[in-house]
């Protein structure tokens, strides 16, 4: 297998793994966030881990302004949903 094909295979494997990590980062109702933020999180927080003890939440807080508008909107909507419709700040992601 050529070096180029190996690189493409490695990148594809990484993106598949990253997609799985993002998918597990958002429990029930997080489909919109997953869909809106997947590419952003792969770019901005590629090494962040979801869940308790993970660094994904902190990375999103630290880099919220670097996320796309659709991702920011999805995070805000998810936080409002989790807080029962109360206003949620961007840093609460």
N, C-alpha and C positions, 0 to 999 in steps of 0.2 A: 504494500500500500504506500502510495507516495506521501510525502510530508504534508502536502496540501490536503489530501483526503483525510489524513489523521487529524489535522487541525480542524477541519470541518466536522469530523465525527466528535472530537473533543468539545467543540463549541456547542454542537447539538446536544450532547450529553449534559453539559453544564446548564444549558437553557432549560432542558427537561427537568433537571434537579431543582433549579431555581423556581420553576413554575410550581413544582410540588411543594416547595417550602412556602411560597406565597399562598398556595391553596390552603395549607394547614394554618396559616397565620390568621385567617379570618373565620372564626366559627360561624354558625348559622346566621344567615342574613348578610354575610360578608361578600357575597358573589359580586355585587356592584363594585365594591372596593377592589376586589381581586382583579376584576376585568379592567377597571379604570387605572389601576396603579401598577400592574404587573411590570410593564416596561420601565416605569419610573423607578421602582424599587430595585430592579436588576441593575439599573444604571447608578442610582444614588446610594443604595445600601446593599451592594452585592454580597457582602460577607455577614450581614446581620442575620441573627437567628431569631425566629419567632418564639412566642410562648414565655412562660415564667423563666426568668434568668437569662432570657435571650436579649439581644440588643436591637431588635427591629423597631420596637416602639420608640426607644430613645433616638434612634437614627431618624425616624420619621419626624419626631419633634425637632431635632437639630436641623433638619434639612427641609422642613415643610415648605418654605418659600421656593425651593428648587423643584418641587413636584409640579406636574402639569395642573392646569385649572380643573380639568375633569377629575383628576385624582384628588385634589384638595376638596372639591365639592362632594365627592363620594365619601371621603373621610369625615367631613363635617356632618353629612346626612347620617352616617353610621353612628357617630357619637351622639347625635340628637336622638336617634332611635334607641340607643342603649340607655340614655338618660331620660327616657320617657317623654321626649319632645322638648325638653328644656334646652335653652341656647347652649351651644358648645363652642368653646374657643378653639382656634386652630392648633394651639399648643397642646390640646388635650388628646391629640391623635394617639 
